[in-house]
Amino acid sequence: MGLLPEDSSEHLVKRVIGLPGDHVVCTDPHGPVSVNGVAVVEPAHLEPGAAPCR
């Protein structure tokens, strides 16, 4: 898949949901992630049945 090995010194960013200064919260494993008090609508990139905050 092109993912980096565990011993790599590189970073792998899968997605960015907040920027410096943003307040990102996930309080419920079945609820939405919120950024600055606004729920993030998870697009179709989640697998069916996957929880957005797992």
C-alpha positions in Angstrom: 0.0 0.0 0.0 3.0 2.3 0.2 2.8 2.7 4.0 6.1 3.3 5.8 7.6 0.6 7.9 7.4 0.9 11.7 11.1 1.6 12.0 11.0 4.5 9.5 12.1 7.9 10.7 9.4 9.4 8.4 5.9 10.6 9.5 2.8 9.3 7.9 -0.2 11.7 7.9 -3.4 9.9 7.0 -5.6 13.0 7.3 -5.6 16.4 9.0 -8.7 17.4 10.9 -7.3 20.4 12.9 -4.7 23.1 12.6 -2.6 24.7 15.4 -4.9 26.4 17.8 -7.9 24.2 17.0 -9.7 22.3 19.8 -10.3 18.7 18.6 -12.5 16.5 20.8 -13.7 12.9 20.6 -15.6 12.0 23.8 -17.7 9.2 22.6 -16.4 6.2 20.6 -19.6 6.2 18.5 -20.0 9.9 18.2 -18.5 12.5 15.9 -15.2 14.2 16.3 -15.7 17.9 16.9 -13.3 20.7 15.9 -13.9 24.0 17.7 -17.3 22.8 18.9 -18.5 21.8 15.4 -19.1 18.1 14.6 -17.0 16.8 11.7 -19.2 15.0 9.2 -17.2 11.9 8.3 -17.2 11.3 4.6 -17.6 8.0 2.9 -13.9 7.2 3.4 -14.8 5.3 6.6 -15.3 1.6 6.3 -18.9 0.4 6.8 -19.4 -0.1 10.5 -16.3 1.8 11.5 -16.6 4.2 14.4 -15.3 7.7 13.7 -13.5 8.0 17.1 -12.0 4.5 17.5 
